[in-house]
Amino acid sequence: MMELRLEGVRRPELGAELKRIFRVALEENIRFHLDAGLPGDRVDVILLYLAVHGMIVDDLTVPDVLAGSAGELIDELRRRLLPRDAAGDA
């Protein structure tokens, strides 16, 4: 996916299509999250999206940076970003 994104920068027609596809997917994720009554708002969903995708890129391209702790970091990000009572934490 990283190579495809980079190719989209070099080829504007591909970049426009990727932008459309990713935007639709993100909006669908936000809508699902809000419609399901999950904790957090639109900005929280976008922040989670950005953080998790950044972690995935690092984990795939330079895995030793996170040294296998991506799952723990995602859990901690969720705890810090979403209210404790809304996220179901004790």
Chimera marker file (.cmm) of the C-alpha trace (Angstrom):
<marker_set name="trace">
<marker id="1" x="0.000" y="0.000" z="0.000" r="1" g="1" b="0" radius="0.5"/>
<marker id="2" x="2.863" y="2.370" z="0.697" r="1" g="1" b="0" radius="0.5"/>
<marker id="3" x="4.217" y="1.901" z="-2.815" r="1" g="1" b="0" radius="0.5"/>
<marker id="4" x="0.756" y="2.441" z="-4.258" r="1" g="1" b="0" radius="0.5"/>
<marker id="5" x="0.364" y="5.665" z="-2.264" r="1" g="1" b="0" radius="0.5"/>
<marker id="6" x="3.765" y="6.879" z="-3.455" r="1" g="1" b="0" radius="0.5"/>
<marker id="7" x="2.821" y="6.049" z="-7.039" r="1" g="1" b="0" radius="0.5"/>
<marker id="8" x="-0.324" y="8.111" z="-6.505" r="1" g="1" b="0" radius="0.5"/>
<marker id="9" x="1.882" y="11.099" z="-5.713" r="1" g="1" b="0" radius="0.5"/>
<marker id="10" x="3.741" y="10.622" z="-9.004" r="1" g="1" b="0" radius="0.5"/>
<marker id="11" x="0.583" y="9.989" z="-11.042" r="1" g="1" b="0" radius="0.5"/>
<marker id="12" x="-2.178" y="12.502" z="-10.266" r="1" g="1" b="0" radius="0.5"/>
<marker id="13" x="-4.950" y="10.398" z="-11.830" r="1" g="1" b="0" radius="0.5"/>
<marker id="14" x="-4.084" y="7.482" z="-9.550" r="1" g="1" b="0" radius="0.5"/>
<marker id="15" x="-3.720" y="9.856" z="-6.606" r="1" g="1" b="0" radius="0.5"/>
<marker id="16" x="-7.219" y="11.216" z="-7.214" r="1" g="1" b="0" radius="0.5"/>
<marker id="17" x="-8.689" y="7.708" z="-7.270" r="1" g="1" b="0" radius="0.5"/>
<marker id="18" x="-6.838" y="6.672" z="-4.108" r="1" g="1" b="0" radius="0.5"/>
<marker id="19" x="-8.016" y="9.832" z="-2.373" r="1" g="1" b="0" radius="0.5"/>
<marker id="20" x="-11.602" y="8.991" z="-3.291" r="1" g="1" b="0" radius="0.5"/>
<marker id="21" x="-11.311" y="5.379" z="-2.160" r="1" g="1" b="0" radius="0.5"/>
<marker id="22" x="-9.605" y="6.198" z="1.145" r="1" g="1" b="0" radius="0.5"/>
<marker id="23" x="-11.981" y="9.086" z="1.873" r="1" g="1" b="0" radius="0.5"/>
<marker id="24" x="-15.046" y="6.879" z="1.305" r="1" g="1" b="0" radius="0.5"/>
<marker id="25" x="-13.593" y="4.147" z="3.529" r="1" g="1" b="0" radius="0.5"/>
<marker id="26" x="-12.771" y="6.615" z="6.306" r="1" g="1" b="0" radius="0.5"/>
<marker id="27" x="-16.235" y="8.193" z="6.148" r="1" g="1" b="0" radius="0.5"/>
<marker id="28" x="-17.832" y="4.722" z="6.295" r="1" g="1" b="0" radius="0.5"/>
<marker id="29" x="-15.727" y="3.884" z="9.366" r="1" g="1" b="0" radius="0.5"/>
<marker id="30" x="-16.735" y="7.136" z="11.045" r="1" g="1" b="0" radius="0.5"/>
<marker id="31" x="-20.409" y="6.592" z="10.230" r="1" g="1" b="0" radius="0.5"/>
<marker id="32" x="-20.303" y="3.008" z="11.542" r="1" g="1" b="0" radius="0.5"/>
<marker id="33" x="-18.593" y="4.128" z="14.737" r="1" g="1" b="0" radius="0.5"/>
<marker id="34" x="-21.073" y="6.911" z="15.421" r="1" g="1" b="0" radius="0.5"/>
<marker id="35" x="-24.161" y="4.909" z="14.387" r="1" g="1" b="0" radius="0.5"/>
<marker id="36" x="-23.096" y="2.050" z="16.665" r="1" g="1" b="0" radius="0.5"/>
<marker id="37" x="-22.932" y="4.430" z="19.603" r="1" g="1" b="0" radius="0.5"/>
<marker id="38" x="-19.288" y="3.627" z="20.279" r="1" g="1" b="0" radius="0.5"/>
<marker id="39" x="-17.388" y="6.017" z="22.538" r="1" g="1" b="0" radius="0.5"/>
<marker id="40" x="-15.785" y="9.057" z="20.998" r="1" g="1" b="0" radius="0.5"/>
<marker id="41" x="-16.684" y="11.436" z="18.221" r="1" g="1" b="0" radius="0.5"/>
<marker id="42" x="-15.635" y="12.010" z="14.605" r="1" g="1" b="0" radius="0.5"/>
<marker id="43" x="-12.279" y="13.533" z="15.578" r="1" g="1" b="0" radius="0.5"/>
<marker id="44" x="-11.520" y="10.610" z="17.906" r="1" g="1" b="0" radius="0.5"/>
<marker id="45" x="-12.120" y="8.149" z="15.055" r="1" g="1" b="0" radius="0.5"/>
<marker id="46" x="-9.832" y="10.138" z="12.741" r="1" g="1" b="0" radius="0.5"/>
<marker id="47" x="-7.104" y="10.333" z="15.396" r="1" g="1" b="0" radius="0.5"/>
<marker id="48" x="-7.303" y="6.575" z="15.939" r="1" g="1" b="0" radius="0.5"/>
<marker id="49" x="-7.169" y="6.029" z="12.167" r="1" g="1" b="0" radius="0.5"/>
<marker id="50" x="-4.060" y="8.182" z="11.816" r="1" g="1" b="0" radius="0.5"/>
<marker id="51" x="-2.287" y="6.702" z="14.823" r="1" g="1" b="0" radius="0.5"/>
<marker id="52" x="-3.020" y="3.074" z="13.961" r="1" g="1" b="0" radius="0.5"/>
<marker id="53" x="-2.112" y="3.486" z="10.280" r="1" g="1" b="0" radius="0.5"/>
<marker id="54" x="1.152" y="5.168" z="11.271" r="1" g="1" b="0" radius="0.5"/>
<marker id="55" x="1.926" y="2.271" z="13.606" r="1" g="1" b="0" radius="0.5"/>
<marker id="56" x="1.113" y="-0.239" z="10.864" r="1" g="1" b="0" radius="0.5"/>
<marker id="57" x="3.452" y="1.523" z="8.414" r="1" g="1" b="0" radius="0.5"/>
<marker id="58" x="6.270" y="1.480" z="10.976" r="1" g="1" b="0" radius="0.5"/>
<marker id="59" x="5.600" y="-2.122" z="11.931" r="1" g="1" b="0" radius="0.5"/>
<marker id="60" x="5.656" y="-3.247" z="8.285" r="1" g="1" b="0" radius="0.5"/>
<marker id="61" x="8.610" y="-1.171" z="7.123" r="1" g="1" b="0" radius="0.5"/>
<marker id="62" x="10.869" y="-0.991" z="10.194" r="1" g="1" b="0" radius="0.5"/>
<marker id="63" x="9.466" y="-3.563" z="12.627" r="1" g="1" b="0" radius="0.5"/>
<marker id="64" x="12.230" y="-3.175" z="15.199" r="1" g="1" b="0" radius="0.5"/>
<marker id="65" x="11.139" y="0.397" z="15.939" r="1" g="1" b="0" radius="0.5"/>
<marker id="66" x="8.094" y="-0.783" z="17.870" r="1" g="1" b="0" radius="0.5"/>
<marker id="67" x="9.671" y="-4.099" z="18.854" r="1" g="1" b="0" radius="0.5"/>
<marker id="68" x="6.385" y="-6.024" z="18.898" r="1" g="1" b="0" radius="0.5"/>
<marker id="69" x="4.588" y="-3.549" z="21.138" r="1" g="1" b="0" radius="0.5"/>
<marker id="70" x="2.079" y="-2.231" z="18.561" r="1" g="1" b="0" radius="0.5"/>
<marker id="71" x="-0.857" y="-4.067" z="20.158" r="1" g="1" b="0" radius="0.5"/>
<marker id="72" x="-0.083" y="-2.681" z="23.590" r="1" g="1" b="0" radius="0.5"/>
<marker id="73" x="0.350" y="0.802" z="22.151" r="1" g="1" b="0" radius="0.5"/>
<marker id="74" x="-2.998" y="0.622" z="20.365" r="1" g="1" b="0" radius="0.5"/>
<marker id="75" x="-4.690" y="-0.418" z="23.627" r="1" g="1" b="0" radius="0.5"/>
<marker id="76" x="-3.010" y="2.456" z="25.456" r="1" g="1" b="0" radius="0.5"/>
<marker id="77" x="-3.975" y="4.915" z="22.722" r="1" g="1" b="0" radius="0.5"/>
<marker id="78" x="-7.596" y="3.841" z="23.045" r="1" g="1" b="0" radius="0.5"/>
<marker id="79" x="-7.477" y="4.229" z="26.844" r="1" g="1" b="0" radius="0.5"/>
<marker id="80" x="-6.001" y="7.709" z="26.585" r="1" g="1" b="0" radius="0.5"/>
<marker id="81" x="-8.155" y="8.957" z="23.727" r="1" g="1" b="0" radius="0.5"/>
<marker id="82" x="-11.545" y="7.641" z="24.785" r="1" g="1" b="0" radius="0.5"/>
<marker id="83" x="-13.207" y="8.399" z="28.107" r="1" g="1" b="0" radius="0.5"/>
<marker id="84" x="-12.736" y="5.638" z="30.671" r="1" g="1" b="0" radius="0.5"/>
<marker id="85" x="-16.417" y="5.138" z="31.435" r="1" g="1" b="0" radius="0.5"/>
<marker id="86" x="-17.394" y="5.217" z="27.745" r="1" g="1" b="0" radius="0.5"/>
<marker id="87" x="-14.668" y="2.762" z="26.746" r="1" g="1" b="0" radius="0.5"/>
<marker id="88" x="-15.786" y="0.229" z="29.353" r="1" g="1" b="0" radius="0.5"/>
<marker id="89" x="-12.633" y="0.418" z="31.505" r="1" g="1" b="0" radius="0.5"/>
<marker id="90" x="-12.945" y="-0.145" z="35.218" r="1" g="1" b="0" radius="0.5"/>
<link id1="1" id2="2" r="1" g="1" b="0" radius="0.2"/>
<link id1="2" id2="3" r="1" g="1" b="0" radius="0.2"/>
<link id1="3" id2="4" r="1" g="1" b="0" radius="0.2"/>
<link id1="4" id2="5" r="1" g="1" b="0" radius="0.2"/>
<link id1="5" id2="6" r="1" g="1" b="0" radius="0.2"/>
<link id1="6" id2="7" r="1" g="1" b="0" radius="0.2"/>
<link id1="7" id2="8" r="1" g="1" b="0" radius="0.2"/>
<link id1="8" id2="9" r="1" g="1" b="0" radius="0.2"/>
<link id1="9" id2="10" r="1" g="1" b="0" radius="0.2"/>
<link id1="10" id2="11" r="1" g="1" b="0" radius="0.2"/>
<link id1="11" id2="12" r="1" g="1" b="0" radius="0.2"/>
<link id1="12" id2="13" r="1" g="1" b="0" radius="0.2"/>
<link id1="13" id2="14" r="1" g="1" b="0" radius="0.2"/>
<link id1="14" id2="15" r="1" g="1" b="0" radius="0.2"/>
<link id1="15" id2="16" r="1" g="1" b="0" radius="0.2"/>
<link id1="16" id2="17" r="1" g="1" b="0" radius="0.2"/>
<link id1="17" id2="18" r="1" g="1" b="0" radius="0.2"/>
<link id1="18" id2="19" r="1" g="1" b="0" radius="0.2"/>
<link id1="19" id2="20" r="1" g="1" b="0" radius="0.2"/>
<link id1="20" id2="21" r="1" g="1" b="0" radius="0.2"/>
<link id1="21" id2="22" r="1" g="1" b="0" radius="0.2"/>
<link id1="22" id2="23" r="1" g="1" b="0" radius="0.2"/>
<link id1="23" id2="24" r="1" g="1" b="0" radius="0.2"/>
<link id1="24" id2="25" r="1" g="1" b="0" radius="0.2"/>
<link id1="25" id2="26" r="1" g="1" b="0" radius="0.2"/>
<link id1="26" id2="27" r="1" g="1" b="0" radius="0.2"/>
<link id1="27" id2="28" r="1" g="1" b="0" radius="0.2"/>
<link id1="28" id2="29" r="1" g="1" b="0" radius="0.2"/>
<link id1="29" id2="30" r="1" g="1" b="0" radius="0.2"/>
<link id1="30" id2="31" r="1" g="1" b="0" radius="0.2"/>
<link id1="31" id2="32" r="1" g="1" b="0" radius="0.2"/>
<link id1="32" id2="33" r="1" g="1" b="0" radius="0.2"/>
<link id1="33" id2="34" r="1" g="1" b="0" radius="0.2"/>
<link id1="34" id2="35" r="1" g="1" b="0" radius="0.2"/>
<link id1="35" id2="36" r="1" g="1" b="0" radius="0.2"/>
<link id1="36" id2="37" r="1" g="1" b="0" radius="0.2"/>
<link id1="37" id2="38" r="1" g="1" b="0" radius="0.2"/>
<link id1="38" id2="39" r="1" g="1" b="0" radius="0.2"/>
<link id1="39" id2="40" r="1" g="1" b="0" radius="0.2"/>
<link id1="40" id2="41" r="1" g="1" b="0" radius="0.2"/>
<link id1="41" id2="42" r="1" g="1" b="0" radius="0.2"/>
<link id1="42" id2="43" r="1" g="1" b="0" radius="0.2"/>
<link id1="43" id2="44" r="1" g="1" b="0" radius="0.2"/>
<link id1="44" id2="45" r="1" g="1" b="0" radius="0.2"/>
<link id1="45" id2="46" r="1" g="1" b="0" radius="0.2"/>
<link id1="46" id2="47" r="1" g="1" b="0" radius="0.2"/>
<link id1="47" id2="48" r="1" g="1" b="0" radius="0.2"/>
<link id1="48" id2="49" r="1" g="1" b="0" radius="0.2"/>
<link id1="49" id2="50" r="1" g="1" b="0" radius="0.2"/>
<link id1="50" id2="51" r="1" g="1" b="0" radius="0.2"/>
<link id1="51" id2="52" r="1" g="1" b="0" radius="0.2"/>
<link id1="52" id2="53" r="1" g="1" b="0" radius="0.2"/>
<link id1="53" id2="54" r="1" g="1" b="0" radius="0.2"/>
<link id1="54" id2="55" r="1" g="1" b="0" radius="0.2"/>
<link id1="55" id2="56" r="1" g="1" b="0" radius="0.2"/>
<link id1="56" id2="57" r="1" g="1" b="0" radius="0.2"/>
<link id1="57" id2="58" r="1" g="1" b="0" radius="0.2"/>
<link id1="58" id2="59" r="1" g="1" b="0" radius="0.2"/>
<link id1="59" id2="60" r="1" g="1" b="0" radius="0.2"/>
<link id1="60" id2="61" r="1" g="1" b="0" radius="0.2"/>
<link id1="61" id2="62" r="1" g="1" b="0" radius="0.2"/>
<link id1="62" id2="63" r="1" g="1" b="0" radius="0.2"/>
<link id1="63" id2="64" r="1" g="1" b="0" radius="0.2"/>
<link id1="64" id2="65" r="1" g="1" b="0" radius="0.2"/>
<link id1="65" id2="66" r="1" g="1" b="0" radius="0.2"/>
<link id1="66" id2="67" r="1" g="1" b="0" radius="0.2"/>
<link id1="67" id2="68" r="1" g="1" b="0" radius="0.2"/>
<link id1="68" id2="69" r="1" g="1" b="0" radius="0.2"/>
<link id1="69" id2="70" r="1" g="1" b="0" radius="0.2"/>
<link id1="70" id2="71" r="1" g="1" b="0" radius="0.2"/>
<link id1="71" id2="72" r="1" g="1" b="0" radius="0.2"/>
<link id1="72" id2="73" r="1" g="1" b="0" radius="0.2"/>
<link id1="73" id2="74" r="1" g="1" b="0" radius="0.2"/>
<link id1="74" id2="75" r="1" g="1" b="0" radius="0.2"/>
<link id1="75" id2="76" r="1" g="1" b="0" radius="0.2"/>
<link id1="76" id2="77" r="1" g="1" b="0" radius="0.2"/>
<link id1="77" id2="78" r="1" g="1" b="0" radius="0.2"/>
<link id1="78" id2="79" r="1" g="1" b="0" radius="0.2"/>
<link id1="79" id2="80" r="1" g="1" b="0" radius="0.2"/>
<link id1="80" id2="81" r="1" g="1" b="0" radius="0.2"/>
<link id1="81" id2="82" r="1" g="1" b="0" radius="0.2"/>
<link id1="82" id2="83" r="1" g="1" b="0" radius="0.2"/>
<link id1="83" id2="84" r="1" g="1" b="0" radius="0.2"/>
<link id1="84" id2="85" r="1" g="1" b="0" radius="0.2"/>
<link id1="85" id2="86" r="1" g="1" b="0" radius="0.2"/>
<link id1="86" id2="87" r="1" g="1" b="0" radius="0.2"/>
<link id1="87" id2="88" r="1" g="1" b="0" radius="0.2"/>
<link id1="88" id2="89" r="1" g="1" b="0" radius="0.2"/>
<link id1="89" id2="90" r="1" g="1" b="0" radius="0.2"/>
</marker_set>
